[in-house]
Amino acid sequence: MQSLVTPCGYSSESCGYCKDASSGRRNPNSHSGSSYYIKSKSLTVEVYQGLVDRGWRRSGTILYKPDVLRHCCPHYTIRLPADCFTPGKEHRQAINRWNKFVLGEQYIREAAKLYPKSKKDKARLKNTFDLVAAIHESEHEHVKRPPEPAHRFEVTLEPDDFTQEKFELFRDYQQNVHHDEPSQVSPNGFRRFLCDSPLQRRILDADGQPQNLGSYHQCYRLDGRLIAMGILDLLPHCVSGVYFLYHSDFEKWSFGKLSALRETVLALEGGYKYYYMGYYIHSCVKMRYKGDFRPQYVLDPESYEWNPLDGEVRHLLDMKPYVSLSRERRLKYKDRKFLFVEDGNSVADTASKEDDYAEYPLPTAAESGKAVEDGMSLFDLKMPGVMTAEELQQQVALDQQKIQIRGPPRPLEASRLIAWDDGDIRDPQSIKGIIAELVACIGPDVARRVVIDFGA
């Protein structure tokens, strides 16, 4: 299976998170972000896993890597080790409320008489919370009968195909929960956003158990009615949540929490190991709930190391928008004063306060987007986490990068292009420059496994 990617370049755009940002940390005239974009119609799950672990996400067939430094609301990739997660009180309450609603009080009373729990089971339930059992408790296939529950609740994992039923749910959610105008919601938009995935679906044998890989819709049905749906990318090492929507009739049931808990269980049961909840945006109040699923780890935007979203990292995020722990440590070893006390009672942190990011030109997304549009190379812009020109030349044989253009029957090596040798990786208008910037953004390991497609 072949992975094809087409470069779209770096650009700035308006930000949809600023209205939810906490006060006092934003320039009110800077409500924009910037990202590097590619598009793909064919991508293996292994390649996308590699991209996600370098800070990428997808929206339909468009994949993007945010410029974390220049974004007014910085996006940080986070992941949860599913087998380490312990639900908090609010998580347990959300599951129990939903199960009680689905089963009904009459069922619960009668079932308690028909299927009495042993003293051992009662003691265990009193002292522990079994997340997997609780998640499945009200699902129709797990409900003991008789008697019949108040409702028939089913959750199925389905291909991410378009159906009218799914679109009607999407329309209700966008209009009544997100308050989009009716003209902004269309079947084609739904297809592009949540159905047209480039990921190639397949089933893997994982220790004798079938493991789904690719893009799926996890559909929640109550008495036959589609009431909620999770859009998921199932990758070799994670369940990656793309989007979640629910019918406005069920807004009171905390489906945001319920879906995250269910997707964590899917990661556990499916052998995916991690649950990726998308981006964590510390400045956006509505996004901070992701930090309540612990232990979360945040991806360092410069070194791509995973650090606990707790203690030191959380403290730094409270102080400033852009945080790279590897950067803070480099500054520390440059004889800059750095002291952190986790209880928060005594903190002197001049490294984080005085860092002027002097090596990064053009501090805002609007400025950087305009500069790139006017011909600045990404290597001169110095986007965090992107390979430098020197690193690229040392680590990548760029003239051996596989490319595909309209016409040739099979991929060619870049060196066969006319005038390739005359190109400059710092010239974003040249073929060499375009390829160099893309490879610098996706990294050498991913680059070796993709074909850059100029015919898309």
N, C-alpha and C positions, 0 to 999 in steps of 0.2 A: 504494500500500500504506500502511495506516495503522498507527501505533504507539499502542497503548493502555497506559497505566500507571495503577495503582491505589495510592494512598498507604496504607501500613501503619504508618508512624510510627517513632519512635525507641524502642529498648528495650535492656536489658542482658541478657546471657546468660552461662552458664558458659563457661570457656575450655578447649579441648582441647589447647592447646600447652604449658601451664605445666609439665607433667611432663617436658618435654624442654628446658625453659629452662636456660640456664647459671646457675650458682649465683652468689649475691652481688648480683644486680641486681633482685630481685623482692621485693615484700612478700608473704610466704607466706599472708597472710589475704586477699589480693586476687587471686583467680583468676577474673576475669571481664572481659568485653569488652562493648562497646556499639556499635550500628550503627543507621543509618537504613535502613528497608526500604521497598521497593515490590514489587508483583507485576505481571506482565504475561503475557497470553496471545498477544499479537501485537506484534512489535517488528521494525523494519527493522534491517539490519546497520549502516547509517549511524548510527542513533540509538544503538545499543549501542556502537559505536566511540567515540562522543562520551562515553558514560558511563564506559567503561573508562579513557579518558584523563582522567577526573576521579576515579579511584580506586575505581570500582564493579566488582563481580563478580556472577556469578549462580550460583544453585544451583537447577536446574530452572527454574520460572517465578518464583522469588523472586530479587530483585536487592537487593544490600546495599552500603552504603558505611560502612566501619568508622570509628569515632571514634578516630583514630590516637593522639591525645593521651591518652585515658583508658583505652585498652586495655592490659591487663597484658602482652600480647605484641603490640606494634604491627605492623600489616600495611602493607607498602609495595609499591605496584605497581612492577614492574620490566619492562624490555624489552631485547631483544638485537637490534641491527642484524645481520640474518642474513649479509649480505655482508662483514661485518667480523670474523666469528667465526673463530678459529683453534683447532682442537681441541688440548687438552692431552694429555699422555702417557697419563693414565688413560682419556681418551675414546678414543684410538686403540687402546689395549689392549682395551677393552670391545668395540669393533667387530670387531677382528681375532679375538678369542676366539670370538665368536658366529659369524662367517663360517667359521672353521675347523671349528667343531662342525657347522654345517649342511652344508658341502661334504664334509667327511670327508677324512682324510689320503690315502686311496687315490685319490679324485677329484683332489686337489691335485697328487699325483705324476703321474698319467696326463695331466691337462690341461696340465701344464707341458711335457710331451713333445709333445703334439699341437698346442698353441698357444704356441710359444716366444715370449718377449718379445724385442724388439730391444734392442740396446745402449742406444739412446736412451731407450727406455721404462724399462729397468732403472735407468739413471742418474736419470731423473725420479722414479721411485718411491722411490729411495734418499734423495733430497734433499727431496722434498715429500710431503704427504699430501693426496690428493684426497678430501675428505669425501663429496662426492656419489657418486663412483664406489664408494667403500668401503661406503657405506650400501646401495647396490643390488647389491653384488657377489654376495651369496648368494641373492638373490631369483630364483625359478624362471624368470621371463621373461628375466632377464639372464644366466643361467648358460649357458655354451657347452656343447653336448652333441654327440656323446658325449664322455666317459663320463657316466653318471648320478651326480648328487651323492648323498650319504648320506641327505639329507632334502629334501623339497619345501617350501620356505618361500615364503609369499605374503603380501603386504600390500595390503589394499584399502581404499579410502575409500568408506564406505557411509552411507546416511541413518541418522539416529539413532533408528531404530525399535526397538521392543522385540521380542526373540526369546527363546525359552527357552534357546538356546545362549549368548546373551550373559548372561542372568540366572544361569545355572549358573557361569559364569566369575566374575561379580560375587559370588556367594555364597561361592565358594571363597576369593576374595581377602579379603573382609570377615571371614570366620571364621578363616582360617589365617594371614593376614598382619596384619590389623588386630585380630584377636582379639575380634570382636564375638560376642555370644551369638546362637545360631540364631534366637531369637525376635525379634532386632533386624533380621533380614534377610528381606525379603519382596519378591515381584514388584512390588507396588504402590509400595513404597519405591524400588525400582530405577527404575521408570518415572518417578516424580516427580523423582528426583535426577538421572538421567542420560539420560532419553529425552524427557521433555516440555519441549522447548525452545520459547520464544516466538519465536525468530528465524525469519524467513521465508527459506527456501532459494531460491536462484536461481543461474543461471549467467551470468556477465558476460563480454563479449568484451573482453579486456585485450590490446591490441596484437596482435590476430589470434589470440590463444590463449584457450581457454575457462578461466575462473576460477570455481571453486565458491565460493559465499558462503552462510553459514548454519551450522547445527550438523550435525556428522557424527561417525561412529564410524570410527576408523582401526583396522582389524582385522588382527591378526597370526595367521596359521594355519601350523602345522607339520604336514605330512603330513595335511592336511585338518582338523586339530583347532584350535579357537580357543584360543590360549594367552595372548593379551594384547590389550588394546584401549585406545586413546587416545580420550578424548572431547574434541572440538575445536570451537571456534567460529572459523569462517573469516570474517574481517572485511575491510573494504576495504584496511586498511593493516597487517594482522597475522594471524598464526596465534595464537590464544589457547588455551592448554591449560587445560581445565576439570578433568580428572581422568585418572588412568591406573591401570589394574589389570592384573594378570597372574596366571596360575595359580601356586599355591605350588610346584608341581613344578619351576618354572623360576626360583626365587628366587636362585640362585647366579649368574645371567647378567647381573646389573646392568642390569635392564630400565629402571630409572629413568633411567640415563644414556643407554641406547640409544634410549629413546623421545624424550628431549629432543633428541638428535642428529638423529633422523629428522624430528622436527617442525621443527627448524631448516632441514633440507634442503627440507621441504615449503614453508616460507616463501620459500626461495631459488628453487625451481623454479616455484612458483605465482605469483610476483610480488607477494607480500604485504609484503615489505620487512622487517617486524619479527616477532620471536617473543616473545610475552608468556608468561612462565612462571608467571603467577599472582602471588601475594603472596610477597615476601621477608620472612622473620621472623628478624631477626638474633639474637634471644634463643633461638631454637629450633635446636639443633644439627643436627637432621635436615633443616632447611630451608636451611642455609647452603650446601649444594652448589650451589644456584642461582647463587651468586656466583662459582662457578668457570667459568661460561660467560661469557667476557669478549669484548668490553667490554659490561657491563651498565649500564643507566641507570636511576636510581630517580626516581620521580615525587615532586616536592615536594608535601607534603599541603596546603600553604597557597597557593602561587603556581601550582601545576601545571606548573612547569618541569621539564625532564628534566636530571638531573645525574649524572655518572659515579659508579657505585657503587665508588668507589676513593678513595684518598687522603683528602681532607677529609671526605667523607661517611662513609666506613668508620671513620675515626678518631672522629668524633662518635658513631656508633652504638656503638662500644666504650665510650664514656663514659656514655651515657645512653640510655634507651629511645626517647624522642620526639625526632626530628630533622627540622627544616625548615631547609634551608640559607638560604632567603630570610629566615627569621626571624633566624638567626644574623647575617646581614649587616645587617639592620635594627638589631640590638642593637649591632653594631660601630660604626655611624654615630651611635649615641647616646652616644659617648665612653666606651664600655665597652671595656676592654682585651681585645684578641683577637689572638692570635698562633698561627700553625700552621706547624709544620715537618714536612714529609712523611716524613722518615726516622724520625720518632718519637723521636729522641734528645733533642730540646729542645722541649717543648711547654708554653706558658702560655696557658690558654684559660679565662679567668674568665667570659666570656660564657656558655659552655655549662655551666659548673659552677654559676653563681650565678643563673641564670634561674629565677625562682620562679613563672612563668606566672600572675602575679597577675590578669591580665585575664580568665583563664579560671576561673570558679567551679566548685566541686565536682570535685575532681581525680580521683576514681575512677569507674569504670563503674557500680558499684552505687549510688553516691550520685546520679550523673546520671540513671540509669534511674529511680530512685525519684522524683526531682524532676520529671521529665517526666511520669511517671505521675500525680503529684499536681497537674499543671496548668502546669508551667513551660514557657514558650515556648522553642523551639529557638534563637530569636534572643537570648534572655537566657542560654541555656546556652553559646552561642558555641562551636560545634563547628568545629574547624579545617577550612578549605576550603569552608565553607558561607557563602554571601553574607550580609552583614549586612542588617538591615532598611533601612538607609540606601542601601546598594548596590542592593537589590532595588527600592526606590522610584525610584531614579535610572535604572536600566537596563531595567526590565521594565514593560510596560503590563499589569499583572496582570488588569485587568478585560476584557482581550481574549484571555486564555488560553482555549483550547478545552477544553471539558469535555463529558462524556457521562454522562447519568443514565438510569436505567431508564425507558423509556416513549417519549421523543422519538425520532423516526425518524432524526435526524441531529445531529451535534455542535452545541452552543450556545456562545455567548460567555458568560463568567462573569458579566458585567454584567447579564444577563437574569434572574439568580436573584433571587427576592424577598429583601429585606433585605441584599443584597450591600453596599450603601453603608454600612449600619450596622455591618458587621463590622470587625474589627481584625486586622491581620496578626499581632499579638502574642497573639491569643487562639487557642490551639491547638484549642479546642472549636468554633470557628466555621468555616464553609465557607471564608471568606477566609483564615483562619489556616492551615487545612489545606493549601490550595492554595499559599499563600505559602511554607510550610516546604518543600513538595515542590519547588517551582521553585528555591528557594534552594539545595537540595541537588543538583539535576540541572544547574543553570546555565541562563542565558538562551538559549544557542544550542540546546541540546537541548529546552528547554521549548517553543520555537517549532515544533518538529517532532513533538510528541506531543499526544495527547488524554488528559486526565485522566479516567479512567473510574470513576464512582461506582456503576456497576451490576454490577461483577464479583463 
